[in-house]
Amino acid sequence: MHRVYFPFPRSCGSMHALCQRVSISIAIFLLFIPFPVTAQKTELFKDILIEPSFHEILREDPGFMGKGGARLFVDESGRRILIGIGKVQTKGDQQTNEQPARRAGEIKARAAILELVGDVELTTIKGKDGRQILKGEKMSLSSFFQVTESSVRERIKLLPVIGSWRSYDGGILHIAVGKTIDGTADETRVTGTENSEAPVNISFISGEEPFISILRASPFLCRNGGARGFLMDDGQRMLIAVASTTYKGSFAKAKRTAQLLAIRNILNRREGIDLSSVKSLTDSEQMRLSEKGEEKISLSRFTSIQEEKVTGMVNALPVVATWRSEERNLFYLALGKVFEK
């Protein structure tokens, strides 16, 4: 009988076991090697401008900011907050379509609030630890606005824009409208300072001081428009309203349109305009707003003018500043007046 010899007849089993042990050792070793990991992009939004009294509520809820819709919130102090968010896809040149997109976003935001039919569950905010929907805690929109059911739709139409932002890729514009109530009809205490996450370049602004300095310190007002009162450190009170329109080659037409929109921005807020305190002028001649918080106050009370005369005063407000967007396609206008102490 012939014997057949294979190479390494006795070491094959030992070699196989050795290979297994080496493979396991290499695998264990690889677990402890600090391989570089590419961090995923965590930014969800850009060009964020949100009113101070709504800023923390929205920034702590990126899901709501991205999904949109409408919600009613209540915080630990009992303050009630209504927010509606509309989303608009922007195609082509974002700057060219900015104004129509913003109007469409406002319409969608108000429509989202209108869909809150009947008693709406309240999202309760408990400090910075989180928020939850408590069963049994509900409120109707008529109760929120403290008006009859038939008047709710008109109140929603008057809700001001309280924030705007874009998706990180710039393809979706979000517009938020809202209102806060702490139990009083015409005065609401809120906290926070002017948000400057997305400063507005108004280097081409022309107008009067101190209006220009205050506008430079108020990026939200400059970008989103609206009306705001300012308490100067010398006791004087200043009212500013801002509006914008698409510029189509006619300065006179754009000015007149923006002026009418600015007047409407004030009259829509006659029950409660935002009020900020002016802290100081820095060496660079830029206005700084107080960090002590903000409040809302009725227009007649702020201006010390009788209610029946407010509309006439607003219609007579002079133009104090004008500017164009960097892309030169939007025209901005500010109305203003200083009221003596």
C-alpha positions in Angstrom: 0.0 0.0 0.0 1.3 3.4 -0.9 0.9 6.2 1.5 -0.1 9.6 0.2 1.6 12.5 1.9 0.0 16.0 2.1 2.0 19.1 2.9 1.9 20.0 6.6 -0.2 17.1 7.6 -0.1 17.7 11.3 0.0 21.5 11.3 -3.2 22.2 9.2 -5.4 22.0 12.3 -3.0 24.1 14.4 -2.7 26.7 11.5 -6.5 26.9 11.2 -6.8 27.5 15.0 -4.0 30.1 14.8 -5.7 31.9 12.0 -8.9 32.1 14.0 -7.1 33.5 17.0 -5.3 36.1 14.9 -8.5 37.1 13.2 -10.2 37.6 16.6 -7.3 39.6 17.9 -7.3 41.8 14.9 -11.0 42.4 15.2 -10.7 43.3 18.9 -7.8 45.6 18.1 -9.7 47.4 15.4 -12.5 48.2 17.8 -10.2 50.4 19.7 -8.7 52.3 16.8 -10.1 55.9 16.7 -11.2 56.0 13.0 -12.1 59.5 11.9 -15.9 59.9 11.6 -17.4 62.6 9.4 -19.9 64.5 11.4 -23.3 64.8 9.9 -24.7 68.2 9.4 -27.0 69.2 12.3 -28.1 72.5 11.0 -31.7 72.3 9.9 -32.4 75.9 9.1 -30.7 79.2 8.1 -31.6 82.9 7.9 -33.5 82.6 11.2 -35.3 85.6 12.4 -37.8 85.1 15.2 -39.5 87.6 17.6 -38.0 87.5 21.1 -41.2 86.3 22.8 -41.5 83.3 20.4 -37.8 82.6 19.9 -37.2 80.0 22.7 -40.5 78.2 22.1 -39.7 77.6 18.4 -36.0 77.0 18.7 -36.6 74.3 21.3 -39.0 72.5 18.9 -37.2 72.0 15.5 -39.8 69.4 14.5 -42.6 72.0 14.7 -40.4 74.5 12.8 -39.8 72.1 10.0 -43.2 70.4 9.8 -45.3 73.5 10.1 -49.0 73.6 11.1 -50.4 75.3 14.2 -50.3 74.9 17.9 -51.5 76.4 21.2 -48.9 76.5 24.0 -49.1 77.4 27.6 -46.0 78.0 29.8 -45.5 77.7 33.6 -46.5 81.3 34.1 -49.8 80.8 32.4 -48.8 82.7 29.3 -50.7 81.3 26.3 -49.0 81.3 22.9 -50.6 80.7 19.5 -48.3 80.0 16.5 -49.1 79.0 12.9 -46.3 78.1 10.4 -46.6 78.0 6.6 -44.2 76.4 4.3 -43.5 77.5 0.7 -41.1 75.9 -1.8 -39.1 78.5 -3.6 -37.9 77.8 -7.2 -35.3 79.4 -9.3 -34.1 82.8 -8.0 -35.0 82.8 -4.4 -34.6 86.6 -4.1 -36.8 87.3 -7.1 -39.5 85.2 -5.6 -39.0 86.4 -2.0 -42.0 88.7 -1.7 -44.7 86.4 -3.3 -43.3 83.5 -1.3 -43.6 85.4 2.0 -47.2 86.4 1.2 -48.0 82.7 0.4 -46.3 81.6 3.6 -48.4 84.1 5.7 -51.6 82.8 4.0 -50.7 79.2 4.8 -49.7 80.0 8.4 -53.1 81.6 9.0 -54.9 78.8 7.2 -53.2 76.3 9.6 -54.6 78.2 12.6 -58.1 78.2 11.1 -57.9 74.4 11.0 -57.8 74.3 14.8 -61.5 73.7 15.1 -63.2 73.3 18.4 -61.3 72.7 21.6 -57.5 72.5 20.9 -55.1 70.5 23.1 -52.6 72.7 24.8 -48.9 71.9 24.6 -47.6 72.7 28.1 -44.0 74.0 28.3 -42.3 73.0 31.6 -39.1 75.1 31.8 -36.2 73.9 29.7 -36.8 70.3 30.5 -39.3 69.7 27.8 -42.9 70.0 26.7 -45.9 67.7 26.7 -49.6 67.6 25.8 -51.6 67.2 29.0 -54.8 65.3 28.5 -57.9 67.4 29.4 -56.0 70.7 28.9 -57.9 72.3 26.0 -58.8 75.7 24.7 -60.9 77.1 21.8 -59.6 79.9 19.6 -62.5 82.1 20.7 -61.4 81.7 24.3 -57.8 82.4 23.3 -58.7 85.7 21.5 -61.5 86.4 24.1 -64.0 87.1 21.3 -67.1 85.4 20.0 -66.7 82.5 17.6 -67.8 84.6 14.6 -65.0 87.1 15.2 -62.1 84.5 15.3 -61.5 84.5 11.6 -61.0 88.3 11.6 -58.6 88.1 14.5 -56.5 85.4 12.7 -56.3 87.7 9.6 -54.7 90.4 11.8 -52.0 88.1 13.3 -48.6 89.6 12.7 -45.6 87.7 11.3 -43.5 86.6 14.2 -40.7 84.7 12.5 -39.2 83.5 9.2 -36.5 81.0 8.3 -35.3 78.8 5.5 -34.5 75.1 5.3 -30.7 74.5 5.3 -30.6 74.0 1.5 -32.7 77.2 1.0 -35.4 75.4 -0.9 -38.2 76.0 1.6 -39.3 79.3 3.2 -41.1 79.1 6.5 -43.3 82.0 7.7 -44.7 82.0 11.2 -47.6 84.2 12.6 -48.6 84.3 16.2 -49.8 86.0 19.3 -49.1 85.8 23.1 -51.6 86.5 25.9 -51.0 86.4 29.6 -54.5 87.2 30.7 -54.9 90.9 29.9 -56.5 92.2 26.8 -54.2 94.9 25.6 -50.9 94.5 27.4 -48.7 91.4 27.4 -45.4 91.0 29.2 -42.8 89.0 27.3 -39.1 88.4 27.7 -36.1 88.3 25.5 -34.1 90.7 23.3 -34.0 91.4 19.6 -32.8 88.3 17.9 -29.8 88.7 15.7 -29.2 85.2 14.3 -29.5 86.5 10.7 -28.5 90.2 10.7 -29.9 92.3 7.8 -27.6 94.3 5.6 -29.1 97.8 5.2 -25.9 99.5 4.3 -27.7 101.4 1.6 -30.3 102.9 3.9 -31.1 106.6 3.7 -33.1 108.6 6.2 -33.0 110.3 9.5 -31.3 109.6 12.9 -31.9 108.2 15.4 -34.3 106.1 13.3 -31.5 104.6 11.2 -29.5 103.5 14.3 -32.5 101.8 15.8 -33.3 100.1 12.5 -29.8 98.7 12.3 -30.3 97.2 15.8 -33.6 95.6 14.9 -33.0 93.0 12.2 -36.3 91.3 12.7 -38.2 94.5 12.2 -36.2 95.3 9.1 -36.6 91.9 7.5 -40.2 91.0 8.4 -41.7 94.4 8.8 -44.3 95.3 11.5 -44.5 98.0 14.1 -42.6 98.6 17.3 -42.3 101.2 20.0 -39.0 102.2 21.5 -38.4 103.9 24.9 -35.4 106.2 24.7 -33.1 106.7 27.6 -34.0 110.3 27.8 -37.7 109.5 28.3 -38.8 110.1 24.7 -40.9 107.5 22.9 -40.4 106.5 19.3 -42.8 104.6 17.0 -41.4 102.9 13.9 -43.3 100.8 11.3 -41.6 98.9 8.4 -43.0 97.4 5.2 -41.6 96.1 1.9 -42.7 95.5 -1.6 -41.3 94.2 -4.8 -39.3 96.8 -6.7 -40.3 96.9 -10.4 -38.5 100.0 -11.7 -40.9 102.7 -10.3 -39.6 104.3 -7.1 -42.8 106.3 -6.6 -45.1 103.3 -7.0 -42.9 101.2 -4.6 -42.8 103.9 -2.1 -46.6 104.4 -2.1 -47.3 100.7 -1.8 -44.8 100.2 1.0 -46.2 103.3 2.8 -49.8 101.9 2.8 -48.5 98.5 4.0 -46.6 100.2 6.8 -49.7 102.1 7.9 -51.6 98.8 7.9 -48.9 97.2 10.0 -49.5 99.8 12.7 -53.2 99.7 12.6 -53.3 95.9 12.8 -51.4 96.2 16.1 -53.2 99.1 17.7 -54.2 96.8 20.6 -50.7 95.9 21.4 -47.4 97.0 19.7 -44.0 95.5 20.7 -42.1 97.8 23.1 -38.4 97.8 23.6 -36.1 100.0 25.7 -33.0 101.6 24.0 -30.0 101.0 26.2 -27.3 103.1 24.7 -25.3 104.2 21.6 -22.0 102.4 21.3 -18.8 103.9 20.1 -19.6 102.5 16.6 -22.8 104.5 16.6 -25.0 101.4 16.7 -28.0 101.3 18.9 -28.3 98.6 21.6 -31.6 97.4 22.9 -32.1 96.7 26.6 -31.7 93.2 27.9 -34.3 93.7 30.6 -37.0 92.3 28.3 -39.9 93.7 26.2 -43.6 94.3 26.6 -46.6 95.1 24.5 -48.8 98.1 25.0 -51.8 99.6 23.3 -51.0 102.2 20.6 -53.2 104.9 22.2 -51.5 104.4 25.5 -48.0 104.5 24.1 -48.6 107.6 22.1 -50.8 109.3 24.7 -53.4 109.9 22.0 -57.1 109.3 22.3 -58.3 106.1 20.7 -60.5 107.9 18.1 -57.5 110.0 16.9 -55.1 107.1 16.5 -56.0 106.4 12.9 -55.5 110.0 11.9 -52.1 110.1 13.6 -50.9 106.9 11.9 -52.0 108.1 8.4 -49.9 111.2 8.9 -46.7 109.5 9.9 -43.8 110.7 7.8 -41.3 108.5 6.0 -38.1 108.3 8.0 -36.0 105.7 6.1 -35.9 103.8 2.8 -33.6 101.1 1.5 -33.3 98.3 -1.0 -32.3 94.7 -0.5 -28.8 93.6 -1.5 -30.2 92.1 -4.7 -32.0 95.4 -5.3 -35.4 93.6 -6.0 -37.1 94.6 -2.7 -38.0 98.1 -1.6 -38.2 98.8 2.2 -39.8 101.8 3.8 -40.0 102.9 7.5 -42.5 105.4 9.0 -41.7 106.9 12.3 -42.3 109.6 14.9 -40.8 110.7 18.2 -43.2 111.5 21.0 -42.0 113.9 23.7 -42.0 112.7 27.3 
